[in-house]
């Protein structure tokens, strides 16, 4: 309930988390595509 009382805080946490995990996810997807033989541009 306290977190929902401050939407700005919640959005900030979500944004920072997305910024942190995006490069990791991109690298994982790239590796999977390479292993599957799918073109990686």
Secondary structure, 3 states (H helix, E strand, C coil): CHHHHCHHHHHHHHHHHHHHHHHHHHHHHHHHHHHHCCCCC
